[in-house]
Amino acid sequence: MDEATSDAALVERVLGGDGRAFDALTRRYLRQALATAWEFTESLEDAEDIVQEAFFRALSGLERFDPSRPFAPWLFSILRNTGRNEAARRGRWQSVPVALELQGGGEGPESELEAGEIRALLAQGLDRLPAMQRACFRLCDVEGFTSAEVSEMLGVSSATVRVHVHRARRSLREILRPIWDERAVP
Amino acid sequence: MNKRSSENPEREDTMLSRMPQDAAYWDGLATRVENRAAPVLARYAGKASGEASGEASGRASGRASGRTGGLFGWIGDRSPVLAAGALAAAALAWLFVPPAASVGSPTVLAFDAVAPPSTVARALTPSDPLVARLMTDPVPPTIGSLVARPRPGTRP
């Protein structure tokens, strides 16, 4: 399936029962979907469940989708609703602790220790951030999505995403300042 | 698939990212999503092919349904066994219907319809000659003929 094939064309084929078109549509948005779902839950496994459920609901309701409108915002609105329902069911929305499963990247014991310390501080800082700031920062600055992509994923404007990212960076900078100051001292 | 946005690669932080980096992981997740969706896709495929065949048979028979249509078509679309049972019940009901019911009339009227009037008159001729005359007279009686006493030697 050509990557240039539009979402609308894929949707039309999916409605005709074309499994390859659904595969292409799924893979096109899978990474964004998982990143978004992970903002609603603690574990990767739960995020995967949300993604599967959201794609299933989207496919089941595809006949009601207006093909004249963009597909991604519609899909992510279903995903967010699924994530909110799941979080509400578990009673953890707005109080999800950040569980950064960060990969080790240090070159030696010292740098690993330092990286671990930074990660721990970052995790603490992210925990203190409002949920939207945390999500925007993580999706933009950590996962590398553009503000336009994140605006679709979270259902807010690009400007709002940029504002949240800016505020999150400012807060995290304050949290990390002691380490930087310490490193600056010879 | 699933590649990071190329618009801001400098903002990627693979050390801090918690997203899986293994391509096999994404293939596996996509497969799980597709497996979950398989029944819905099958429904869409069946609907699409049904619409296509329905249009073809509709053009041929002038009906939306490709089967017998009506009640039996409606039942048959849902269950051939039910349709066969309904047909059998209808046939039995038609075979065992009483003759009177088959003409849609009460039994007495049916008897009148098949029996000659003369036979009826003979069977029901009473002892009263006036009543007998009224029953056999082809002309309807009038009040005058009913109250007039027949004179001896004359026909009423």
Boltz contact constraints between the chains, C-beta under 6 A:
constraints:
  - contact:
      token1: [A, 15]
      token2: [B, 44]
      max_distance: 6.0
  - contact:
      token1: [A, 16]
      token2: [B, 48]
      max_distance: 6.0
  - contact:
      token1: [A, 17]
      token2: [B, 41]
      max_distance: 6.0
  - contact:
      token1: [A, 17]
      token2: [B, 44]
      max_distance: 6.0
  - contact:
      token1: [A, 17]
      token2: [B, 45]
      max_distance: 6.0
  - contact:
      token1: [A, 17]
      token2: [B, 48]
      max_distance: 6.0
  - contact:
      token1: [A, 19]
      token2: [B, 41]
      max_distance: 6.0
  - contact:
      token1: [A, 23]
      token2: [B, 34]
      max_distance: 6.0
  - contact:
      token1: [A, 26]
      token2: [B, 30]
      max_distance: 6.0
  - contact:
      token1: [A, 26]
      token2: [B, 33]
      max_distance: 6.0
  - contact:
      token1: [A, 27]
      token2: [B, 1]
      max_distance: 6.0
  - contact:
      token1: [A, 27]
      token2: [B, 30]
      max_distance: 6.0
  - contact:
      token1: [A, 30]
      token2: [B, 2]
      max_distance: 6.0
  - contact:
      token1: [A, 30]
      token2: [B, 30]
      max_distance: 6.0
  - contact:
      token1: [A, 31]
      token2: [B, 2]
      max_distance: 6.0
  - contact:
      token1: [A, 52]
      token2: [B, 32]
      max_distance: 6.0
  - contact:
      token1: [A, 52]
      token2: [B, 33]
      max_distance: 6.0
  - contact:
      token1: [A, 52]
      token2: [B, 36]
      max_distance: 6.0
  - contact:
      token1: [A, 55]
      token2: [B, 33]
      max_distance: 6.0
  - contact:
      token1: [A, 56]
      token2: [B, 36]
      max_distance: 6.0
  - contact:
      token1: [A, 56]
      token2: [B, 37]
      max_distance: 6.0
  - contact:
      token1: [A, 59]
      token2: [B, 37]
      max_distance: 6.0
  - contact:
      token1: [A, 59]
      token2: [B, 40]
      max_distance: 6.0
  - contact:
      token1: [A, 60]
      token2: [B, 40]
      max_distance: 6.0
  - contact:
      token1: [A, 101]
      token2: [B, 18]
      max_distance: 6.0
  - contact:
      token1: [A, 102]
      token2: [B, 16]
      max_distance: 6.0
  - contact:
      token1: [A, 105]
      token2: [B, 15]
      max_distance: 6.0
  - contact:
      token1: [A, 141]
      token2: [B, 11]
      max_distance: 6.0
  - contact:
      token1: [A, 142]
      token2: [B, 13]
      max_distance: 6.0
  - contact:
      token1: [A, 142]
      token2: [B, 16]
      max_distance: 6.0
  - contact:
      token1: [A, 142]
      token2: [B, 17]
      max_distance: 6.0
  - contact:
      token1: [A, 143]
      token2: [B, 17]
      max_distance: 6.0
  - contact:
      token1: [A, 143]
      token2: [B, 19]
      max_distance: 6.0
  - contact:
      token1: [A, 144]
      token2: [B, 4]
      max_distance: 6.0
  - contact:
      token1: [A, 144]
      token2: [B, 5]
      max_distance: 6.0
  - contact:
      token1: [A, 144]
      token2: [B, 11]
      max_distance: 6.0
  - contact:
      token1: [A, 144]
      token2: [B, 12]
      max_distance: 6.0
  - contact:
      token1: [A, 145]
      token2: [B, 5]
      max_distance: 6.0
  - contact:
      token1: [A, 146]
      token2: [B, 5]
      max_distance: 6.0
  - contact:
      token1: [A, 146]
      token2: [B, 7]
      max_distance: 6.0
  - contact:
      token1: [A, 146]
      token2: [B, 8]
      max_distance: 6.0
